[in-house]
Amino acid sequence: MNNKLIKNGRLIALASVLVILTVVFVVELYKLQIIEGNKYYEESRNSVVTTETVVATRGNILDRYGRMLVTNTSCYNLMINTGELFPSDNSVDSNAVILELVKLAREHGNDYGDWLPITDKPPFEYTDMSATDEARLNAYKEARGLAQGCSAVEVLSDMRNRYKIDSNYSAEDARIIAAVRYAVNVRYLINTSDYIFVENADMKLITAIKENNLVGVSIKESFVREYQTEAAAHILGYVNWMNEEQYEKYVIGTDEYTGDTKVGQEGAEKAFESYLHGINGTVKYTSAEDGTVISTEYTKEPVPGNNVYLTIDLQLQEAAERALETGVKDIKAILDKQSQVTYVNGELVEKDMEITGAAVVAVDVKTGEPLAIASYPTYDLSELLNNYTQIASAPNAPLYNRALQGEYAPGSTFKPCASIAGLTEGILNTEARLPCGGIYTKYAEYGYSPSCWIYGTGSYHGPDNVAEALRDSCNCFFYEVGRLLGIDRMNKYASLLGLGTSTGIELPENRGNMSNSATHYEWVGEDWTIGDTLQAAIGQSDSMFTPLQLAEYCAAIANNGQRHSASILKYVRSYDYSQKLYEREDEVLSEIKSADYNWDAIHYGMYLVANEWSGSGYNVFLNYTASSVACKTGTAQKGQTVSNDGIFICYAPYEDPEIAIAVVVERGGAGANCGSIARDVLEAYFGLKTFSDINETEGNLLR
């Protein structure tokens, strides 16, 4: 009986709860639909739905050990809100607001987006234009019916009329207003990135805008690249907004990019864009009439970019750049002590001995991987976009990547190539001795008798075998080798060793040129002669190679003729580092099959250059104990009135090579002058190897 009463009581209680809930629900529904229905109906009519891009983070760039090179930092961009700044009822003095916004930006040290390629003060003229600047301006002229050849003043006059810029504004202020309005409008005329009024805005500027109740600007969260090192500027590159060509490449026909995406412009940022770029997402905001956000809905989640590991060792790269800067200063001091004048046709003239640039490249002998690529002078990547004009116009072209694009005559550093060619082709052997009397007389009857470098000292080398000829850098020996080989066979071996051909690096590089009859006629306008062959054998004539090629060439010599790709991409990992998406595989590009004793002779000759008192590199490595070294110096003549280029190649350790280095100093005087730079890099390499943390392995993130 009691159980039955309890059961009925529970049913009554449950029914009561259901009745109460139903009543509450009906009351609330009545309130929403009947009592407040008109209110919410009006709010829904007045609500605004906007869709914005959610910027995906770009992948990081790291060195071979996981040390950060380039990362991201969050920022706030100020965007022009056209609906607020240019309302249809003309209730806002748009031009006055623009001028006030620019004034505040300048007061707080922020640059505003100025796309107008016209000087900012009268007399107004066109500035130097990029292809994108020119395309934008031409699109504006066409849309406005202006002649393509019209002047900057005529363009500004048209803009004053179009944008209703009052005559009370000064010429400078009118130009500011016109520039902002032009940037807002022109993006609709040409496929390009969205206009950002201020990128990476200072919080004080944002506060000042809010305090002054200025309309027409919205704040958008984004990311900017942050550089964790001042080194490797020529390797890393930078990102910037898309130009029209890039817009057509990345945006049209794809869903991975939007117009407001930054893309790689140079260096690794550009080369590995496909890995680094993230895929932006979209978010839908529903806002009330007063701007209050009612709801937020992500319609497409952003996908972060992947992380790229380069073959570069950051610490060695930094050491190489320091060595290059210090070495250039030291060489300048050496040159300052030498005669600054020379005789040309009996007249005393001043000699140009200014060092205009330099480069050093270090590579892994076993794999060909670049470990350091340094170019001098260099620049600060973090300041590039803000000060591009000043950096681009600075003396000696700091933007020029001499390590990959500079082309230099190799001088005597080419002689190991001529040596292995002669030995492999059987025109000489390791014991054969060729005479040097100071002058090569084979073609004396034709009026051509080139001399050995030592002849100027009143001496000669006498008979040398190949190792001794490399030690002595005997021109007469290699004149004869060149004569017996001929230019075609020299070309064959130069190419196999990587001279005058692609290295496999993903960054822009020049291919250089190994002397040959075709290019000689094209460049000089004269037929090839035996004299050109003899000069090519000692690294002169038309031969021009990059420092990267010289480093890979040196590594191939140390590696018994096996040449590896210089690819700079080591790994790619997913955005969260959990997956390896790509891993570099060793690639052999070419190989010279020659007897080990032939290679031994060349290695020994280069060892003598560094370790025997008569070798040109002996003083460089005097008292050097970090490792055994083999090297070759080269001096490339540039004319009587200009100091010679200095070239230096080496590898170490001599017994089991690990690292190969090439140094070029423009107008460095002599190859031996450049040896100290290579020595400093070697000391850094073996020092880092000795004291490095054993935990610094691939996959670890380091600072």
C-alpha positions as CSV (number, residue, x, y, z in Angstrom):
1,M,0.0,0.0,0.0
2,N,2.7,2.4,1.0
3,N,4.7,1.5,-2.2
4,K,1.7,2.3,-4.3
5,L,1.2,5.7,-2.7
6,I,4.9,6.5,-3.1
7,K,4.7,5.5,-6.8
8,N,1.6,7.7,-7.4
9,G,3.3,10.6,-5.6
10,R,6.3,10.4,-7.9
11,L,4.1,10.4,-11.0
12,I,2.2,13.5,-9.7
13,A,5.4,15.3,-9.0
14,L,6.8,14.5,-12.5
15,A,3.6,15.6,-14.1
16,S,3.6,18.9,-12.1
17,V,7.2,19.6,-13.3
18,L,6.2,19.0,-16.9
19,V,3.2,21.3,-16.6
20,I,5.3,24.0,-15.0
21,L,8.0,23.8,-17.8
22,T,5.3,23.8,-20.5
23,V,3.8,26.9,-18.9
24,V,7.2,28.7,-18.7
25,F,7.9,27.7,-22.3
26,V,4.6,29.0,-23.6
27,V,4.9,32.2,-21.7
28,E,8.4,32.9,-23.0
29,L,7.4,32.0,-26.5
30,Y,4.4,34.3,-26.2
31,K,6.7,37.1,-24.9
32,L,9.2,36.6,-27.7
33,Q,6.7,36.3,-30.6
34,I,3.8,38.5,-29.5
35,I,4.9,41.0,-26.9
36,E,8.5,41.6,-28.1
37,G,8.1,40.2,-31.6
38,N,8.2,43.6,-33.3
39,K,11.3,44.6,-31.4
40,Y,13.3,41.5,-32.5
41,Y,11.9,41.7,-36.0
42,E,13.3,45.3,-36.3
43,E,16.6,44.2,-34.8
44,S,16.9,41.4,-37.3
45,R,16.2,43.8,-40.1
46,N,18.9,46.2,-38.8
47,S,21.5,43.6,-38.0
48,V,24.6,43.4,-40.2
49,V,26.3,40.2,-41.3
50,T,29.9,40.6,-42.3
51,T,32.4,37.9,-43.4
52,E,36.1,38.5,-42.7
53,T,39.2,36.6,-43.5
54,V,41.0,34.8,-40.6
55,V,44.7,35.0,-41.4
56,A,46.5,31.7,-41.1
57,T,49.9,31.7,-39.5
58,R,52.8,31.2,-41.9
59,G,55.2,28.3,-41.3
60,N,58.4,28.9,-39.4
61,I,61.9,28.7,-41.0
62,L,64.5,26.9,-39.0
63,D,68.1,25.9,-39.4
64,R,69.4,22.3,-39.7
65,Y,69.3,21.8,-35.9
66,G,65.9,23.3,-35.3
67,R,67.1,26.8,-34.3
68,M,64.5,29.4,-35.2
69,L,65.3,31.7,-38.1
70,V,62.0,33.2,-39.0
71,T,58.8,33.0,-36.9
72,N,55.5,35.0,-36.6
73,T,54.3,37.6,-34.2
74,S,50.7,38.8,-33.9
75,C,49.8,42.3,-34.9
76,Y,46.9,44.6,-35.6
77,N,46.3,46.1,-39.0
78,L,44.1,49.2,-39.5
79,M,41.8,48.7,-42.4
80,I,39.6,51.4,-44.1
81,N,35.9,50.7,-43.4
82,T,34.4,52.1,-46.6
83,G,30.9,51.9,-45.3
84,E,31.7,54.1,-42.4
85,L,34.2,56.5,-44.0
86,F,32.2,57.0,-47.2
87,P,28.5,56.7,-46.2
88,S,25.9,57.1,-48.8
89,D,24.2,60.1,-47.0
90,N,27.6,62.0,-47.0
91,S,27.2,62.5,-43.2
92,V,31.0,62.2,-42.7
93,D,33.6,64.6,-43.9
94,S,35.7,61.8,-45.4
95,N,38.6,63.9,-46.5
96,A,39.0,65.6,-43.1
97,V,38.9,62.2,-41.4
98,I,41.6,60.8,-43.7
99,L,43.9,63.7,-43.1
100,E,43.4,63.4,-39.3
101,L,44.1,59.6,-39.5
102,V,47.3,60.2,-41.4
103,K,48.3,62.9,-38.9
104,L,47.8,60.5,-36.0
105,A,49.7,57.7,-37.7
106,R,52.7,59.9,-38.3
107,E,52.6,61.3,-34.8
108,H,52.9,57.8,-33.4
109,G,55.7,56.7,-35.8
110,N,53.5,54.5,-38.0
111,D,53.8,54.5,-41.8
112,Y,50.5,54.6,-43.6
113,G,49.9,52.7,-46.9
114,D,50.8,55.1,-49.7
115,W,50.3,53.5,-53.1
116,L,50.4,56.7,-55.2
117,P,53.7,56.8,-57.2
118,I,53.9,60.6,-57.1
119,T,56.2,62.8,-55.0
120,D,54.7,64.1,-51.8
121,K,55.6,67.7,-52.4
122,P,55.3,70.0,-55.4
123,P,56.5,70.2,-58.1
124,F,54.7,66.8,-58.3
125,E,56.4,64.2,-60.4
126,Y,56.2,60.5,-60.8
127,T,58.5,58.4,-58.6
128,D,60.3,55.2,-59.6
129,M,57.6,52.7,-60.1
130,S,57.4,49.0,-59.6
131,A,55.5,47.0,-62.1
132,T,52.6,46.8,-59.7
133,D,52.7,50.6,-59.1
134,E,52.6,51.2,-62.9
135,A,49.8,48.7,-63.5
136,R,47.6,50.4,-60.8
137,L,48.2,53.9,-62.1
138,N,47.5,52.9,-65.7
139,A,44.3,51.2,-64.6
140,Y,43.3,54.4,-62.9
141,K,44.1,56.5,-65.9
142,E,42.1,54.2,-68.2
143,A,39.1,54.2,-65.9
144,R,39.2,58.0,-65.7
145,G,39.8,58.5,-69.4
146,L,43.2,60.1,-68.8
147,A,45.9,59.9,-71.4
148,Q,48.5,57.3,-70.4
149,G,51.2,59.9,-71.0
150,C,49.6,62.6,-68.8
151,S,51.7,64.2,-66.1
152,A,51.6,63.7,-62.3
153,V,50.1,67.1,-61.9
154,E,47.2,66.2,-64.3
155,V,46.6,63.0,-62.3
156,L,46.4,64.9,-59.0
157,S,44.1,67.5,-60.6
158,D,41.8,64.8,-61.7
159,M,41.8,63.2,-58.2
160,R,41.0,66.6,-56.6
161,N,37.9,66.7,-58.7
162,R,36.9,63.1,-58.3
163,Y,37.3,63.0,-54.6
164,K,35.9,66.5,-54.0
165,I,39.0,67.7,-52.2
166,D,38.3,71.3,-51.3
167,S,40.6,74.0,-52.6
168,N,41.2,75.1,-49.0
169,Y,43.5,72.0,-48.5
170,S,47.2,72.7,-49.3
171,A,48.8,70.8,-52.2
172,E,50.6,68.5,-49.8
173,D,47.4,67.7,-47.8
174,A,45.4,67.2,-51.0
175,R,48.0,64.7,-52.2
176,I,47.7,62.8,-48.9
177,I,43.9,62.6,-49.2
178,A,44.2,61.6,-52.8
179,A,46.7,58.8,-52.0
180,V,44.5,57.1,-49.5
181,R,41.3,57.4,-51.6
182,Y,43.3,56.2,-54.6
183,A,44.5,53.1,-52.7
184,V,41.0,52.3,-51.5
185,N,39.6,52.6,-55.0
186,V,42.3,51.2,-57.2
187,R,42.2,47.7,-55.8
188,Y,38.9,47.3,-57.5
189,L,40.5,48.1,-60.8
190,I,43.4,45.7,-60.6
191,N,43.8,42.3,-59.1
192,T,46.0,43.0,-56.1
193,S,46.0,42.8,-52.3
194,D,43.5,44.6,-50.1
195,Y,44.5,48.1,-48.9
196,I,45.8,48.2,-45.4
197,F,46.0,51.7,-44.0
198,V,48.5,50.9,-41.3
199,E,50.2,47.5,-40.9
200,N,51.3,46.4,-37.4
201,A,49.8,49.4,-35.8
202,D,51.1,50.7,-32.5
203,M,48.6,50.3,-29.6
204,K,49.1,54.0,-28.8
205,L,47.9,54.9,-32.3
206,I,44.8,52.6,-31.9
207,T,44.0,54.2,-28.6
208,A,44.4,57.7,-30.0
209,I,42.0,56.9,-32.9
210,K,39.4,55.6,-30.4
211,E,39.9,58.6,-28.1
212,N,39.3,61.0,-31.0
213,N,36.2,59.1,-32.0
214,L,37.4,58.8,-35.6
215,V,35.2,56.6,-37.8
216,G,36.2,54.7,-40.9
217,V,38.9,52.4,-39.5
218,S,38.5,48.8,-38.4
219,I,41.0,46.7,-36.5
220,K,42.0,43.4,-37.9
221,E,44.3,40.9,-36.1
222,S,47.0,39.5,-38.3
223,F,50.6,38.3,-38.2
224,V,54.0,39.7,-39.3
225,R,57.3,37.9,-39.8
226,E,59.7,38.1,-37.0
227,Y,63.4,37.5,-37.6
228,Q,65.3,35.6,-34.9
229,T,68.7,36.4,-36.4
230,E,70.3,39.4,-38.1
231,A,72.2,36.9,-40.3
232,A,71.3,35.1,-43.5
233,A,69.4,38.0,-45.1
234,H,70.2,36.9,-48.6
235,I,69.1,33.4,-47.9
236,L,65.8,33.9,-46.0
237,G,64.1,36.5,-48.1
238,Y,60.9,38.3,-47.1
239,V,57.2,38.3,-47.6
240,N,55.0,41.1,-48.9
241,W,51.6,41.7,-50.4
242,M,50.9,40.2,-53.8
243,N,51.4,42.1,-57.0
244,E,49.1,41.5,-60.0
245,E,51.1,38.7,-61.4
246,Q,51.2,36.9,-58.1
247,Y,47.5,37.5,-57.6
248,E,46.8,35.7,-60.9
249,K,49.2,32.9,-59.9
250,Y,48.0,32.3,-56.4
251,V,44.4,33.5,-56.1
252,I,42.7,33.0,-59.4
253,G,41.5,29.4,-59.8
254,T,42.6,28.3,-56.3
255,D,41.0,28.3,-52.9
256,E,44.2,28.4,-50.9
257,Y,44.9,32.1,-51.2
258,T,42.9,35.3,-50.8
259,G,43.9,38.7,-52.0
260,D,45.0,39.9,-48.6
261,T,47.6,37.1,-48.2
262,K,51.3,37.9,-48.1
263,V,53.6,35.6,-50.2
264,G,57.3,35.0,-50.3
265,Q,59.1,37.6,-52.5
266,E,62.8,36.4,-52.3
267,G,65.0,33.7,-50.8
268,A,63.6,30.7,-48.9
269,E,60.3,32.5,-48.3
270,K,59.7,32.5,-52.1
271,A,61.4,29.1,-52.9
272,F,59.4,27.2,-50.3
273,E,56.1,29.2,-50.5
274,S,54.1,26.0,-51.2
275,Y,55.2,24.6,-47.8
276,L,55.2,27.8,-45.8
277,H,51.9,29.4,-46.7
278,G,48.8,28.8,-44.6
279,I,45.3,28.6,-45.9
280,N,43.2,31.5,-44.5
281,G,39.9,30.8,-42.9
282,T,36.7,32.9,-42.8
283,V,34.5,34.0,-40.0
284,K,30.9,35.4,-40.1
285,Y,30.0,38.2,-37.7
286,T,26.4,39.2,-37.0
287,S,26.3,42.7,-35.5
288,A,23.5,44.8,-34.1
289,E,22.8,48.3,-35.4
290,D,25.1,49.8,-32.8
291,G,28.0,47.6,-33.8
292,T,27.6,45.0,-30.9
293,V,28.6,41.6,-32.2
294,I,25.6,39.2,-31.6
295,S,27.1,36.0,-32.9
296,T,30.3,34.7,-34.4
297,E,30.5,31.7,-36.7
298,Y,33.6,30.2,-38.3
299,T,32.6,29.2,-41.8
300,K,36.1,28.0,-42.7
301,E,38.8,27.1,-40.2
302,P,42.3,28.5,-41.0
303,V,45.1,26.0,-41.7
304,P,48.6,27.0,-40.5
305,G,51.6,26.7,-42.8
306,N,54.2,24.0,-42.5
307,N,57.7,24.4,-41.0
308,V,60.8,24.5,-43.2
309,Y,64.2,23.4,-42.1
310,L,67.2,24.6,-44.1
311,T,70.6,23.0,-44.4
312,I,72.2,26.1,-43.0
313,D,73.8,26.0,-39.5
314,L,72.8,29.3,-37.9
315,Q,75.8,29.5,-35.7
316,L,78.2,28.8,-38.5
317,Q,76.3,31.3,-40.7
318,E,76.7,34.0,-38.1
319,A,80.4,33.2,-37.7
320,A,80.9,33.3,-41.5
321,E,79.3,36.7,-41.8
322,R,81.5,38.0,-38.9
323,A,84.6,36.5,-40.6
324,L,83.6,38.1,-43.9
325,E,83.2,41.6,-42.4
326,T,86.4,41.3,-40.3
327,G,88.3,39.8,-43.2
328,V,87.4,42.6,-45.6
329,K,88.6,45.2,-43.1
330,D,91.9,43.3,-42.7
331,I,92.4,43.1,-46.5
332,K,91.7,46.8,-46.8
333,A,94.4,47.5,-44.3
334,I,96.8,45.3,-46.4
335,L,95.9,47.0,-49.6
336,D,96.3,50.5,-48.0
337,K,100.0,49.7,-47.4
338,Q,100.5,48.8,-51.1
339,S,101.2,51.3,-53.9
340,Q,98.0,53.1,-55.0
341,V,99.4,54.0,-58.4
342,T,100.6,52.1,-61.5
343,Y,102.1,52.8,-64.9
344,V,99.9,52.4,-68.0
345,N,101.5,53.1,-71.3
346,G,104.3,55.0,-69.5
347,E,101.9,57.2,-67.6
348,L,101.4,57.1,-63.8
349,V,97.7,56.5,-63.0
350,E,95.8,56.0,-59.8
351,K,94.8,52.3,-59.1
352,D,91.3,51.5,-58.0
353,M,91.8,49.3,-54.9
354,E,88.4,49.7,-53.2
355,I,86.9,46.4,-52.1
356,T,83.3,46.4,-53.5
357,G,82.0,43.1,-52.2
358,A,82.8,39.6,-51.0
359,A,81.3,36.2,-50.3
360,V,82.0,33.0,-48.4
361,V,80.3,29.7,-48.8
362,A,80.8,26.6,-46.7
363,V,79.4,23.2,-47.7
364,D,79.3,19.6,-46.4
365,V,81.7,17.6,-48.4
366,K,79.8,14.3,-48.1
367,T,76.4,15.7,-49.1
368,G,76.9,19.0,-50.8
369,E,74.6,20.7,-48.3
370,P,75.3,24.4,-47.9
371,L,76.2,25.1,-44.2
372,A,76.7,28.8,-44.6
373,I,76.2,31.3,-47.5
374,A,77.3,34.8,-46.7
375,S,77.4,37.9,-48.9
376,Y,79.1,41.2,-48.2
377,P,77.8,43.9,-47.8
378,T,74.6,42.7,-46.2
379,Y,71.5,44.3,-44.7
380,D,68.9,44.0,-41.9
381,L,65.9,42.0,-43.1
382,S,63.7,43.5,-40.4
383,E,64.2,47.0,-41.9
384,L,64.0,46.0,-45.6
385,L,60.4,47.0,-46.4
386,N,60.6,50.2,-44.3
387,N,63.8,51.4,-45.8
388,Y,63.9,49.6,-49.2
389,T,64.8,52.6,-51.3
390,Q,67.8,53.5,-49.0
391,I,69.0,49.9,-48.8
392,A,68.6,49.4,-52.6
393,S,70.6,52.5,-53.4
394,A,73.3,52.0,-50.7
395,P,76.9,51.7,-52.0
396,N,78.1,48.4,-53.4
397,A,74.6,46.9,-53.7
398,P,73.9,45.2,-50.4
399,L,70.8,43.5,-51.9
400,Y,73.0,41.6,-54.4
401,N,73.6,38.0,-53.4
402,R,77.2,37.7,-54.5
403,A,77.5,34.1,-53.1
404,L,75.0,32.8,-55.6
405,Q,74.8,35.4,-58.3
406,G,78.3,37.0,-58.4
407,E,80.4,35.6,-61.2
408,Y,84.2,35.7,-60.9
409,A,87.2,34.4,-62.8
410,P,88.6,31.5,-60.7
411,G,92.3,32.2,-61.3
412,S,94.6,29.5,-60.1
413,T,91.8,27.7,-58.1
414,F,90.9,26.2,-61.5
415,K,94.2,24.3,-61.7
416,P,93.0,21.3,-59.7
417,C,90.3,20.8,-62.4
418,A,92.9,21.0,-65.2
419,S,95.0,18.5,-63.2
420,I,92.4,15.8,-62.8
421,A,91.4,16.3,-66.5
422,G,95.0,15.8,-67.6
423,L,95.5,12.8,-65.3
424,T,92.2,11.1,-66.2
425,E,92.7,11.6,-69.9
426,G,96.2,10.2,-69.7
427,I,98.1,13.2,-71.1
428,L,100.3,13.1,-68.0
429,N,100.8,10.9,-64.9
430,T,101.4,11.7,-61.3
431,E,105.2,11.4,-61.7
432,A,105.6,13.2,-65.0
433,R,107.5,16.5,-64.8
434,L,106.9,19.4,-67.1
435,P,109.5,22.2,-67.3
436,C,109.1,25.8,-66.3
437,G,111.7,28.3,-67.4
438,G,109.6,31.3,-66.5
439,I,108.2,31.7,-70.1
440,Y,106.1,29.3,-72.1
441,T,107.8,29.2,-75.5
442,K,105.7,26.7,-77.4
443,Y,104.3,29.4,-79.6
444,A,107.2,31.9,-79.5
445,E,107.6,31.7,-83.3
446,Y,104.0,33.1,-83.6
447,G,104.8,36.0,-81.2
448,Y,102.9,34.5,-78.2
449,S,105.0,33.6,-75.1
450,P,102.9,33.8,-71.9
451,S,104.9,33.9,-68.7
452,C,104.6,32.2,-65.4
453,W,103.7,34.4,-62.4
454,I,107.2,33.8,-60.9
455,Y,108.9,35.2,-63.9
456,G,108.3,38.7,-62.6
457,T,110.5,37.9,-59.6
458,G,113.4,37.0,-62.0
459,S,113.0,33.3,-61.2
460,Y,111.3,30.1,-62.5
461,H,110.0,26.8,-61.1
462,G,112.0,24.2,-63.0
463,P,110.4,20.8,-63.7
464,D,107.4,20.0,-61.5
465,N,105.1,17.0,-61.2
466,V,101.4,17.7,-60.8
467,A,101.4,17.9,-56.9
468,E,104.4,20.3,-57.0
469,A,102.8,22.3,-59.8
470,L,99.7,22.8,-57.6
471,R,101.9,23.8,-54.7
472,D,103.8,26.3,-56.9
473,S,100.8,27.3,-58.9
474,C,103.1,27.0,-62.0
475,N,101.5,28.6,-65.0
476,C,103.9,27.1,-67.5
477,F,103.0,23.6,-66.2
478,F,99.3,24.3,-66.8
479,Y,99.8,26.0,-70.1
480,E,101.2,22.7,-71.4
481,V,98.3,20.7,-69.8
482,G,95.8,23.0,-71.4
483,R,97.5,22.7,-74.8
484,L,97.4,18.9,-74.6
485,L,93.8,18.8,-73.3
486,G,92.2,21.3,-75.6
487,I,89.3,23.5,-74.5
488,D,86.5,20.9,-75.1
489,R,88.0,18.3,-72.7
490,M,88.6,21.1,-70.1
491,N,84.9,22.0,-70.5
492,K,83.9,18.4,-69.9
493,Y,85.7,18.1,-66.6
494,A,84.7,21.6,-65.4
495,S,81.1,20.7,-65.9
496,L,81.5,17.4,-64.1
497,L,83.0,19.3,-61.1
498,G,80.1,21.8,-61.1
499,L,81.8,24.8,-62.8
500,G,79.5,26.8,-65.1
501,T,76.5,24.6,-64.4
502,S,73.5,24.6,-62.0
503,T,74.3,23.5,-58.4
504,G,70.8,22.3,-57.6
505,I,70.1,25.0,-55.1
506,E,66.5,26.3,-55.0
507,L,67.4,29.9,-54.7
508,P,68.2,32.1,-57.8
509,E,71.7,31.5,-59.0
510,N,73.8,32.4,-62.0
511,R,75.2,29.6,-64.0
512,G,78.5,31.2,-64.7
513,N,80.5,30.3,-67.8
514,M,83.4,27.9,-68.6
515,S,85.5,29.4,-71.4
516,N,84.5,28.0,-74.8
517,S,84.7,29.2,-78.4
518,A,81.0,29.9,-78.7
519,T,80.6,32.3,-75.8
520,H,84.0,33.8,-76.5
521,Y,83.0,34.9,-80.0
522,E,79.6,36.2,-78.6
523,W,81.3,38.2,-75.9
524,V,84.5,39.3,-77.4
525,G,83.7,39.2,-81.1
526,E,86.9,37.3,-81.9
527,D,87.5,33.7,-82.9
528,W,89.0,31.3,-80.3
529,T,92.7,30.9,-80.4
530,I,95.2,28.6,-78.7
531,G,96.1,31.5,-76.5
532,D,92.6,31.4,-75.1
533,T,93.0,27.7,-74.4
534,L,96.2,28.3,-72.4
535,Q,94.6,31.1,-70.4
536,A,91.6,29.0,-69.7
537,A,93.9,26.3,-68.2
538,I,95.0,28.8,-65.5
539,G,91.5,30.1,-64.7
540,Q,91.5,33.2,-66.9
541,S,90.0,33.8,-70.4
542,D,86.2,33.9,-70.2
543,S,85.7,31.6,-67.2
544,M,83.4,33.0,-64.6
545,F,82.0,31.1,-61.6
546,T,79.9,31.8,-58.5
547,P,81.3,31.3,-55.0
548,L,78.7,28.6,-54.4
549,Q,80.0,26.7,-57.5
550,L,83.6,27.1,-56.3
551,A,82.6,25.7,-52.9
552,E,80.8,22.7,-54.4
553,Y,83.7,22.2,-56.8
554,C,86.1,22.1,-53.9
555,A,83.9,19.6,-52.1
556,A,83.8,17.4,-55.3
557,I,87.6,17.5,-55.4
558,A,87.8,16.5,-51.8
559,N,85.2,13.8,-52.5
560,N,87.3,12.2,-55.3
561,G,85.2,13.7,-58.0
562,Q,81.7,13.0,-56.7
563,R,79.5,16.1,-56.9
564,H,76.3,16.4,-54.9
565,S,73.3,18.7,-55.2
566,A,73.5,22.0,-53.2
567,S,69.8,21.8,-52.3
568,I,69.2,24.0,-49.3
569,L,66.0,22.3,-48.1
570,K,66.6,19.7,-45.4
571,Y,63.2,18.9,-43.9
572,V,59.6,20.0,-43.9
573,R,57.4,19.3,-40.8
574,S,53.7,19.9,-40.3
575,Y,52.6,23.0,-38.5
576,D,52.6,21.2,-35.1
577,Y,55.9,19.5,-35.8
578,S,54.2,16.1,-35.4
579,Q,54.8,14.8,-39.0
580,K,57.7,14.9,-41.3
581,L,56.3,15.8,-44.7
582,Y,59.6,16.0,-46.6
583,E,63.2,14.8,-46.0
584,R,66.1,15.7,-48.2
585,E,67.7,12.8,-50.0
586,D,71.3,12.9,-51.1
587,E,71.6,13.5,-54.8
588,V,74.8,12.9,-56.9
589,L,74.7,15.2,-59.9
590,S,77.9,14.0,-61.6
591,E,81.1,12.0,-61.0
592,I,84.6,11.7,-62.4
593,K,85.9,8.2,-62.4
594,S,89.6,8.4,-62.0
595,A,92.2,6.3,-60.2
596,D,92.6,6.9,-56.5
597,Y,96.3,7.7,-57.0
598,N,95.3,10.6,-59.4
599,W,93.1,12.1,-56.7
600,D,95.7,11.5,-54.1
601,A,98.2,13.6,-56.1
602,I,95.8,16.5,-56.4
603,H,94.9,16.3,-52.7
604,Y,98.6,16.2,-51.8
605,G,99.3,19.2,-54.0
606,M,96.6,21.2,-52.3
607,Y,97.9,20.0,-48.9
608,L,101.4,21.4,-49.8
609,V,99.8,24.8,-50.6
610,A,98.7,25.0,-47.0
611,N,101.5,23.2,-45.2
612,E,104.8,23.7,-47.1
613,W,106.7,27.0,-46.7
614,S,106.6,27.7,-50.5
615,G,102.9,27.3,-50.7
616,S,100.8,30.4,-51.0
617,G,98.5,29.3,-48.1
618,Y,101.3,28.5,-45.7
619,N,101.2,31.7,-43.8
620,V,97.4,31.5,-43.6
621,F,97.5,28.2,-41.6
622,L,100.8,28.8,-39.7
623,N,100.1,27.7,-36.1
624,Y,96.6,26.6,-37.0
625,T,95.8,23.4,-35.1
626,A,92.0,22.9,-35.4
627,S,92.4,20.5,-38.3
628,S,94.6,19.6,-41.2
629,V,93.8,21.6,-44.3
630,A,94.3,21.4,-48.1
631,C,93.8,24.6,-50.1
632,K,94.3,26.5,-53.3
633,T,94.6,30.3,-53.8
634,G,93.7,32.2,-56.9
635,T,94.2,35.7,-58.2
636,A,92.0,37.0,-61.0
637,Q,93.4,39.9,-63.0
638,K,90.9,42.7,-63.7
639,G,93.2,45.1,-65.6
640,Q,96.1,47.4,-64.9
641,T,94.1,50.1,-63.1
642,V,92.0,47.8,-60.9
643,S,93.1,45.6,-58.0
644,N,92.8,41.9,-58.7
645,D,90.0,39.7,-57.2
646,G,91.1,37.3,-54.5
647,I,89.8,33.7,-54.5
648,F,90.5,31.0,-52.0
649,I,89.2,27.4,-51.7
650,C,90.0,24.8,-49.0
651,Y,88.7,21.7,-47.4
652,A,89.3,20.0,-44.0
653,P,90.3,17.7,-42.5
654,Y,92.8,16.7,-45.2
655,E,92.6,13.0,-44.2
656,D,88.8,12.7,-44.0
657,P,87.2,15.9,-45.5
658,E,84.0,17.2,-43.9
659,I,83.8,20.8,-44.9
660,A,84.7,22.7,-48.1
661,I,84.9,26.5,-48.3
662,A,85.2,29.1,-51.0
663,V,86.0,32.8,-50.5
664,V,85.9,35.6,-53.0
665,V,86.8,39.2,-52.3
666,E,86.3,41.7,-55.1
667,R,89.5,43.6,-55.6
668,G,91.0,41.7,-52.7
669,G,94.4,41.8,-54.3
670,A,95.4,38.2,-54.1
671,G,94.0,34.8,-53.1
672,A,96.3,34.5,-50.1
673,N,94.7,37.7,-48.6
674,C,91.4,35.9,-48.4
675,G,92.7,32.9,-46.6
676,S,92.1,34.4,-43.1
677,I,88.4,34.4,-43.8
678,A,88.3,30.7,-44.6
679,R,90.5,30.0,-41.6
680,D,88.0,31.8,-39.3
681,V,85.1,29.8,-40.7
682,L,87.1,26.6,-40.2
683,E,87.8,27.5,-36.6
684,A,84.1,28.2,-36.0
685,Y,83.1,24.9,-37.6
686,F,85.4,22.7,-35.6
687,G,84.8,24.8,-32.5
688,L,81.1,24.4,-32.7
689,K,81.5,20.7,-33.5
690,T,83.6,20.3,-30.4
691,F,81.5,22.2,-28.0
692,S,78.0,21.7,-29.4
693,D,75.2,20.3,-27.3
694,I,74.8,16.6,-28.3
695,N,71.0,17.2,-28.0
696,E,71.0,19.6,-30.9
697,T,69.6,17.2,-33.4
698,E,67.0,17.5,-36.1
699,G,63.5,18.0,-34.7
700,N,64.5,19.9,-31.6
701,L,63.5,23.5,-31.4
702,L,66.2,25.8,-30.3
703,R,66.7,29.5,-29.6
